[in-house]
Amino acid sequence: ESLGRVIPRGASPLQSMAKPSVPLSITSTGPTSTVRPVLFFVHGWPDDASVWRAQVEYFKTKYHCKCVTMPHFGGREMSFRLGHREEGYNFYELADILAENIRSE
């Protein structure tokens, strides 16, 4: 069960969602294919997705790489444009937001 209650109740953990309720900035690199594995790169505090540049450069020939920028780590303009709450999110909510965005990809 979702602890942060961002994901709608009754949604399957594997259910693909059309549009996440709290969108994240996700950049994609590498070949796209239904048979190619996808690697998601998620930064920690206080970084942003740029921390993964070297890893993406290495893996992008074999994998489809997606770099996630969590809320409020990509600058004020990005957070405003994506509609992130000004007061931020707790860890449970961030986990739900991340899962919801990964499912929608």
Backbone bond lengths (Angstrom), bond angles and torsions (degrees), N, CA, C in turn:
res aa  C-N    CA-C-N  psi(-1)  N-CA   C-N-CA  omega(-1)  CA-C   N-CA-C  phi
1 E - - - 1.457 - - 1.520 109.43 -
2 S 1.284 116.22 142.98 1.452 122.50 179.44 1.522 110.30 -70.69
3 L 1.330 117.13 125.07 1.458 120.39 -178.75 1.519 112.75 -82.60
4 G 1.339 117.20 -30.52 1.455 120.54 -178.21 1.515 113.18 -88.10
5 R 1.317 116.92 -10.62 1.460 123.65 177.29 1.520 113.75 64.08
6 V 1.342 118.03 23.57 1.458 120.05 176.89 1.522 109.63 -80.91
7 I 1.339 117.16 -38.25 1.456 121.77 178.96 1.526 108.34 -78.79
8 P 1.321 117.46 134.08 1.464 120.07 -178.37 1.527 112.24 -57.01
9 R 1.320 116.24 139.27 1.454 121.66 177.17 1.515 110.40 -58.87
10 G 1.323 115.56 139.42 1.450 120.72 178.22 1.516 113.34 88.76
11 A 1.344 117.89 -6.91 1.465 119.92 178.57 1.520 109.11 -73.03
12 S 1.307 116.45 132.82 1.456 122.01 178.20 1.514 109.32 -67.58
13 P 1.350 118.93 143.78 1.462 120.51 177.62 1.525 112.53 -59.20
14 L 1.318 118.51 -25.36 1.456 121.25 -178.82 1.524 112.48 -103.69
15 Q 1.312 117.34 -0.14 1.458 122.24 -177.50 1.527 110.06 -68.36
16 S 1.323 116.24 130.20 1.456 120.88 176.90 1.529 108.28 -80.06
17 M 1.316 116.15 134.32 1.454 120.89 -179.43 1.521 108.50 -108.51
18 A 1.317 116.94 140.97 1.456 121.53 -176.53 1.527 111.53 -64.26
19 K 1.313 117.81 -47.62 1.459 121.23 -177.12 1.520 108.58 -145.58
20 P 1.335 117.53 125.55 1.460 119.28 179.82 1.528 111.67 -67.23
21 S 1.331 116.04 147.46 1.465 120.14 -179.96 1.527 111.58 -70.29
22 V 1.335 117.83 -29.20 1.462 122.95 175.65 1.528 106.64 -125.55
23 P 1.339 118.07 96.18 1.460 119.76 -176.00 1.525 112.61 -70.96
24 L 1.328 115.32 146.86 1.461 122.13 174.76 1.518 108.80 -112.99
25 S 1.312 116.33 159.40 1.455 120.67 172.62 1.526 107.25 -82.17
26 I 1.338 116.51 118.52 1.469 121.70 179.99 1.520 107.68 -128.89
27 T 1.334 116.26 120.80 1.458 120.94 177.02 1.522 109.04 -102.31
28 S 1.317 116.75 143.54 1.466 122.28 -177.15 1.523 110.12 -117.47
29 T 1.338 115.12 141.43 1.451 122.31 178.75 1.518 108.67 -144.19
30 G 1.310 116.37 146.13 1.457 120.36 175.85 1.511 111.83 100.83
31 P 1.346 115.03 171.93 1.465 120.28 -176.40 1.522 112.16 -65.71
32 T 1.325 116.61 140.22 1.458 120.89 175.77 1.516 108.47 -103.89
33 S 1.300 115.52 136.03 1.457 121.82 -179.56 1.515 107.72 -168.03
34 T 1.316 116.54 151.27 1.466 119.45 177.57 1.515 111.41 -71.71
35 V 1.333 117.85 -18.20 1.462 120.01 179.53 1.526 112.34 -99.49
36 R 1.311 117.72 -11.56 1.470 120.65 178.25 1.517 110.32 -79.72
37 P 1.318 116.90 132.37 1.467 118.89 174.84 1.530 111.05 -66.77
38 V 1.312 115.31 151.90 1.459 121.65 177.96 1.526 108.01 -111.89
39 L 1.330 115.94 133.01 1.459 121.44 174.13 1.522 108.37 -109.47
40 F 1.328 116.18 127.66 1.459 121.41 174.25 1.522 107.90 -101.65
41 F 1.318 116.26 130.85 1.454 122.37 177.65 1.528 107.91 -111.10
42 V 1.316 116.10 119.75 1.467 121.93 -176.95 1.528 108.50 -121.38
43 H 1.310 116.51 122.03 1.462 121.68 -178.13 1.522 111.38 -78.64
44 G 1.299 115.27 164.58 1.467 122.24 173.79 1.514 109.85 -107.94
45 W 1.311 115.44 -174.10 1.454 121.42 179.83 1.512 108.51 -80.36
46 P 1.284 122.64 136.62 1.455 130.67 3.23 1.525 112.49 -104.87
47 D 1.325 118.17 25.45 1.465 122.35 -173.34 1.527 113.01 -80.44
48 D 1.329 114.68 -174.81 1.465 122.51 170.38 1.524 106.82 -136.29
49 A 1.309 117.44 -173.85 1.465 121.53 -174.87 1.522 113.55 -61.51
50 S 1.317 118.56 -21.20 1.464 120.67 -178.44 1.528 112.67 -63.69
51 V 1.311 118.22 -17.90 1.460 122.00 179.33 1.532 111.47 -61.90
52 W 1.333 116.94 -19.71 1.470 121.72 -176.39 1.522 114.12 -97.10
53 R 1.319 119.66 8.56 1.473 121.69 -175.05 1.527 113.41 -51.93
54 A 1.323 118.11 -50.19 1.473 121.20 -177.03 1.526 111.42 -64.14
55 Q 1.331 116.99 -40.63 1.462 120.08 179.44 1.520 111.54 -66.07
56 V 1.325 117.04 -42.87 1.464 120.86 178.75 1.523 109.71 -62.81
57 E 1.315 117.07 -42.82 1.470 121.00 178.70 1.533 110.34 -57.60
58 Y 1.309 116.92 -39.47 1.463 121.43 -179.85 1.534 112.33 -71.85
59 F 1.318 117.48 -45.49 1.464 121.96 -172.64 1.530 115.02 -86.26
60 K 1.329 118.94 -15.64 1.463 120.95 -168.95 1.527 114.80 -65.50
61 T 1.333 119.65 -17.01 1.462 119.84 178.31 1.520 112.35 -78.53
62 K 1.327 117.67 -25.76 1.464 121.07 -178.55 1.523 113.68 -107.65
63 Y 1.322 116.69 -20.27 1.464 121.12 -173.90 1.525 110.25 -130.64
64 H 1.307 114.16 153.71 1.462 119.88 169.54 1.524 105.46 -86.74
65 C 1.312 117.74 116.87 1.469 122.62 -174.08 1.524 110.46 -103.67
66 K 1.315 115.01 134.86 1.468 121.21 177.94 1.516 108.14 -126.48
67 C 1.328 116.03 123.55 1.466 122.21 179.47 1.520 109.52 -105.57
68 V 1.299 114.82 126.56 1.461 122.22 -175.88 1.522 109.74 -102.22
69 T 1.326 116.41 134.91 1.462 121.11 169.13 1.522 107.10 -109.51
70 M 1.312 115.80 116.61 1.461 121.48 -177.62 1.531 110.17 -71.84
71 P 1.349 117.18 160.87 1.466 120.72 -177.35 1.526 112.57 -55.03
72 H 1.315 116.04 135.14 1.463 126.32 175.65 1.525 113.86 73.21
73 F 1.332 118.50 11.49 1.460 120.70 177.27 1.520 112.02 -107.42
74 G 1.312 118.28 -2.33 1.457 121.44 179.93 1.520 112.62 -109.51
75 G 1.308 117.09 13.38 1.459 120.92 -179.42 1.520 112.04 100.33
76 R 1.311 114.96 159.91 1.472 121.16 -176.99 1.516 113.05 -62.87
77 E 1.333 116.39 -41.12 1.461 118.84 -177.79 1.523 111.28 -62.26
78 M 1.347 116.01 -43.80 1.465 119.25 -179.98 1.526 110.26 -62.73
79 S 1.329 117.29 -45.77 1.461 120.29 179.89 1.518 111.84 -62.22
80 F 1.327 116.97 -40.84 1.461 121.07 178.00 1.526 110.33 -64.16
81 R 1.343 116.42 -45.94 1.472 121.56 -178.77 1.530 111.18 -61.94
82 L 1.329 117.17 -37.29 1.463 120.81 -178.90 1.534 112.97 -85.78
83 G 1.333 117.19 -5.20 1.462 120.69 176.50 1.518 114.57 77.90
84 H 1.336 117.67 28.93 1.459 120.23 179.31 1.527 110.97 -72.23
85 R 1.325 115.45 144.10 1.465 120.97 177.87 1.522 110.50 -60.94
86 E 1.307 116.10 136.73 1.463 120.52 -179.61 1.525 112.23 -63.10
87 E 1.332 117.11 -36.47 1.469 120.05 -177.56 1.528 112.99 -79.30
88 G 1.324 118.22 -3.83 1.458 121.42 176.97 1.522 112.86 85.25
89 Y 1.328 115.56 -164.61 1.464 122.63 -174.51 1.522 109.48 -138.96
90 N 1.328 116.65 150.66 1.462 119.52 175.45 1.534 109.13 -83.43
91 F 1.321 117.37 174.64 1.468 120.74 -175.37 1.522 112.66 -62.93
92 Y 1.319 117.45 -38.40 1.465 120.34 178.75 1.529 110.70 -64.30
93 E 1.309 115.74 -42.82 1.467 119.76 178.59 1.524 110.77 -65.02
94 L 1.340 117.07 -41.23 1.466 119.95 178.75 1.521 111.48 -62.23
95 A 1.334 116.98 -40.18 1.469 120.32 177.90 1.528 110.17 -62.53
96 D 1.319 117.07 -43.13 1.467 121.27 178.51 1.525 111.55 -65.58
97 I 1.326 116.65 -42.10 1.459 121.10 179.36 1.525 109.87 -62.24
98 L 1.321 116.87 -44.53 1.463 120.88 178.68 1.520 111.31 -62.23
99 A 1.326 117.02 -46.98 1.481 120.96 179.48 1.520 110.86 -61.05
100 E 1.306 117.01 -43.10 1.462 121.46 -179.31 1.535 111.08 -62.30
101 N 1.338 116.62 -41.28 1.458 119.94 179.34 1.521 112.10 -70.21
102 I 1.325 118.26 -37.66 1.456 121.22 178.10 1.526 109.27 -64.45
103 R 1.326 117.62 -42.45 1.475 120.89 178.35 1.521 111.75 -61.50
104 S 1.321 117.30 -33.50 1.463 120.28 -175.83 1.540 112.77 -81.19
105 E 1.305 116.17 -11.91 1.474 119.04 -177.98 1.496 111.30 -73.47
